[in-house]
C-alpha cells in the first residue's frame, strides 16, 4: 500500500507541476506570451478521448500495472520532446506532442485509483480511498510550488523536475498486482455428474488444460495463467467501450456521482480561474492568487486526513451531496470582495473538494463492475478534466468583464451539480443489465 501511495503521489505531483511548468517554459523559450496557455490547452483537450481508450486497455490486460507504467513513460517522454522542441522546431510540433500527451493524462489519475482494491488491505478500502484522494491534494499543493521554485534555475528546469517526478512513479506502477483469479463458468461436464466418483475430473484438470493429461502432476510454476484469472475481454475494443459507457449510464448511483462531479468540476475550474484576479483585487497582488490555491489544497488535505482517521466512514453518497452544497457557498463568499470572507471561501472550498473526491472514488469502487473498473475510473477522470477545462474557459473572459459575476456563475454551476444529484434518485433502472458476479 505504501508503494502504491508513493507512486501515485509522485505521478500526480509531476502532473500538477507540468501545467504551470509549461505555462512558464512556453513564453520563455518561444517569446510568445500565448504559447504556454496553448500548450496547456493541448494537453487538456484530448483527455476526454484518452480516458475511455486507456480504461479498455487496463481492463483487457492481465497485468494492468504494465500499461500504466508505459503510459507514465510515454507521458514523460512527450514532456521531454516538448521541452526539446520549444525554440528549436516549429511550435505546431510542440502543440501536437501536447495533444498526444493529453490522451495519457487520465492514466495519472483514474488509472491509478482503479487499481486500489488490489493493494488495499482487507476491509481497509474506505481508509485507503481517503488516503488515495489525499495524494491529489498533496500534488495540488506541492506541484505548483515546486514549479515556482524550479524556475529559479530557468523555465526548462521546472519541466525537467516534473518529468523526474513522473519517472519516479514507474517502479510502483510496474509492480502493481495482477487481478485476482475469478471463478469461470461451470463446464458442461460438471452439470451431469457420473455415478462413479472416481470418474469425476480433478479440480486441477478443470483449471488447467495441461493437467487433464496427467491429473496427478502438480502444475508448473511457469505454466500460463488460467484464462479465468483474467477478466474476459469483449469481442472488440468498440464493444468494450460501449459496455463501459453503459455501465456508467445504467447504474443510477454511478451515473449520479459521475454527473454531479463533472458539473461540479465546471464550477471548480471557474473558481480556480478567478483566484489570480482575486489575489490582485482583494489581497494586493497576483502572486497572492497562488497562495489562495495553496490554501485550498492544504484545506483539502486536512479534510481528507480527518476523514481517513474516522473508524466508520460516512455514506459516500451523503458526503458527495454535502460537499457539493458547501461548494455553492465558497464562490459566493469570495464574491464579497473582502479579505476575511475570501480566505474563508478558499478554505471552505478545499474542505469540500477533498471529501467530495474521496466520496466519488468510494462510489466508483462500490458500483463499478470488476471487468470494467479501469474504464469507469478513467472515463470519469476524462469527463472531470473536460468539465474543469470548460469552467476555466468560460470564467476567464467573464472574470475580465465582471469578477463577481464569474464567481456567481461558479456558484451556479455547483448549485446545478446539487440539483443533478437530487434529480437522479438512487434506484436501479428497469432496463439495466444485472450486475456481474465480479462486481464490487
Secondary structure, 3 states (H helix, E strand, C coil): CHHHHHHHHHHHHHHHHHHHHHHHHHHHHHCCCCHHHHHHHHHHHCHHHHHHHHHHHHHCCCCHHHHHHHHHHHHHHHHHHHHHHCCCCCHHHHHHHHHHHHCCHHHHCHHHHCCHHHCCCCCCHHHHHHHHHHHHHHHHHHHHHHHHHHHHHCHHHHHHHHHHHHHHCHHHHHCCCCCCCCCCCCCHHHHCCCCCHHHCCCHHHHHCHHHHCCCCCCCCCCCCCCHHHCCCCCCCHHHHHHHHHHHHHHCHHHHHHHHHHHHHHHHHHHHHHHHHHHHHHHHCCCHHHHHHHHHHHHHHHHHHHHHHHCCCCCCHHHHHHHHHHHHHHHHHHHCCCCHHHHHHHHHHHHHHHHHHHHHHHHHHHHHCCHHHHHHHHHHHHHHHHHHHHHHHHHHHHHHHHCHHHHHHHHHHHHHHHHHHHHHCCCCCCCCCCCCCCCCC
